[in-house]
Amino acid sequence: MKQICRNCHFLSKEYREEHSGRRFSLTLNENDRSEAALKNLDFLEDHYVLKCHMGVWDEGVHPAKEGRNHLINKTRRKDKCFFFPYQPGMLLRAAEEFQKREQSEHVQRFDMYMRLGLWLASIILLANVVIWILRLTE
């Protein structure tokens, strides 16, 4: 799966009430994503703006319907943002938690390998000292 916004769970549409300032964010459903894949730039009603739920970009800040296709279908997001694969029916808050868990597991795994490497380096260093002392005593 390409790591582009169209495939990311955090691609969302937001409704912003002008008089109260309240905002309502919803993840894009499968129909919206299919329309986006077909490069239909008008797949959203005018009262919504597209955005990354994690704050990477927001059409409300830089409205440009012409760049929508490039933004959500062509811009590669690998290792550049909070990409989480789209899961139909999952709420945005749940996706945030799953992503945090996934990152935490990667950190724990890296930490384990780092400790293992340090222990191995210590053992090799100790063995080197023992060999050096044995050579001196000969």
C-alpha positions as CSV (number, residue, x, y, z in Angstrom):
1,M,0.0,0.0,0.0
2,K,1.4,3.4,-1.0
3,Q,1.8,5.8,1.9
4,I,-0.2,8.6,0.5
5,C,-2.9,10.6,2.2
6,R,-5.7,8.8,0.4
7,N,-4.7,5.6,2.1
8,C,-4.2,7.1,5.5
9,H,-6.8,6.9,8.2
10,F,-6.0,10.5,9.3
11,L,-7.3,12.0,6.0
12,S,-10.4,13.7,7.3
13,K,-13.0,16.3,6.4
14,E,-13.9,19.0,8.8
15,Y,-17.0,21.1,9.2
16,R,-16.3,24.5,10.8
17,E,-19.2,26.5,12.3
18,E,-18.5,30.2,11.6
19,H,-20.6,31.7,14.4
20,S,-19.5,29.4,17.2
21,G,-16.1,28.3,16.0
22,R,-16.8,24.7,16.7
23,R,-15.2,22.0,14.5
24,F,-16.3,18.5,13.7
25,S,-13.8,16.1,12.1
26,L,-14.7,12.9,10.3
27,T,-12.5,10.4,8.6
28,L,-13.2,10.1,4.9
29,N,-15.3,7.1,4.1
30,E,-14.6,4.6,1.3
31,N,-16.8,6.4,-1.2
32,D,-15.0,9.7,-0.7
33,R,-11.6,7.9,-1.0
34,S,-12.8,6.2,-4.2
35,E,-13.9,9.5,-5.7
36,A,-10.5,11.0,-4.7
37,A,-8.7,8.1,-6.4
38,L,-10.6,9.0,-9.6
39,K,-9.3,12.5,-9.3
40,N,-12.8,14.0,-8.8
41,L,-11.8,17.2,-7.0
42,D,-15.4,18.0,-6.0
43,F,-16.2,14.9,-4.0
44,L,-16.8,16.9,-0.8
45,E,-19.6,19.3,-0.1
46,D,-18.6,22.9,0.1
47,H,-19.1,23.2,3.8
48,Y,-16.2,20.7,4.4
49,V,-12.5,21.2,4.2
50,L,-10.0,18.4,3.8
51,K,-7.2,18.1,6.3
52,C,-4.8,15.8,8.0
53,H,-6.3,15.0,11.4
54,M,-2.7,15.0,12.8
55,G,-2.1,18.6,11.7
56,V,0.3,18.0,8.8
57,W,-1.8,20.0,6.4
58,D,-5.2,21.7,6.2
59,E,-7.1,23.0,3.2
60,G,-8.8,25.6,5.4
61,V,-5.4,27.3,5.9
62,H,-4.3,27.0,2.2
63,P,-7.5,26.5,0.2
64,A,-6.5,25.2,-3.3
65,K,-8.9,22.7,-4.8
66,E,-6.6,22.5,-7.9
67,G,-3.8,21.0,-5.8
68,R,-6.0,18.5,-4.0
69,N,-5.2,15.6,-6.4
70,H,-1.4,16.1,-5.9
71,L,-1.8,16.5,-2.2
72,I,-3.9,13.3,-1.4
73,N,-3.0,11.0,-4.4
74,K,0.6,11.8,-5.3
75,T,2.6,13.2,-2.3
76,R,4.5,10.4,-0.7
77,R,4.3,10.4,3.1
78,K,6.7,7.6,4.0
79,D,8.7,8.5,7.1
80,K,7.4,12.1,6.8
81,C,4.3,12.2,8.9
82,F,1.8,10.2,11.0
83,F,0.7,7.7,8.4
84,F,-1.7,5.0,9.7
85,P,-3.4,2.7,7.2
86,Y,-7.1,3.4,6.7
87,Q,-9.4,1.0,8.6
88,P,-13.1,1.3,7.7
89,G,-15.3,2.1,10.7
90,M,-12.5,3.0,13.0
91,L,-12.8,6.4,14.8
92,L,-10.0,8.9,14.6
93,R,-9.3,8.7,18.3
94,A,-8.9,4.9,18.1
95,A,-6.5,5.3,15.2
96,E,-4.4,7.8,17.2
97,E,-4.1,5.2,20.1
98,F,-3.2,2.4,17.8
99,Q,-0.5,4.5,16.1
100,K,0.9,5.4,19.5
101,R,1.0,1.8,20.5
102,E,2.7,0.8,17.3
103,Q,5.4,3.5,17.8
104,S,5.9,2.5,21.4
105,E,6.4,-1.1,20.4
106,H,9.1,0.0,17.9
107,V,10.8,2.0,20.6
108,Q,10.8,-0.9,23.0
109,R,12.2,-3.2,20.3
110,F,14.9,-0.7,19.5
111,D,15.7,-0.3,23.2
112,M,16.0,-4.1,23.6
113,Y,18.4,-4.4,20.6
114,M,20.4,-1.5,22.0
115,R,20.8,-3.2,25.4
116,L,21.7,-6.4,23.7
117,G,24.3,-4.7,21.7
118,L,25.8,-3.0,24.7
119,W,26.0,-6.2,26.6
120,L,27.7,-7.9,23.7
121,A,30.2,-5.1,23.3
122,S,30.9,-5.2,27.0
123,I,31.6,-9.0,26.9
124,I,33.9,-8.6,23.9
125,L,35.7,-5.8,25.6
126,L,36.1,-7.8,28.7
127,A,37.4,-10.8,26.7
128,N,39.9,-8.5,25.0
129,V,41.2,-7.3,28.3
130,V,41.5,-10.9,29.6
131,I,43.4,-11.9,26.4
132,W,45.7,-8.9,26.8
133,I,46.5,-9.8,30.4
134,L,47.2,-13.4,29.5
135,R,49.6,-12.3,26.8
136,L,51.4,-10.1,29.3
137,T,51.9,-13.0,31.8
138,E,53.4,-15.3,29.2
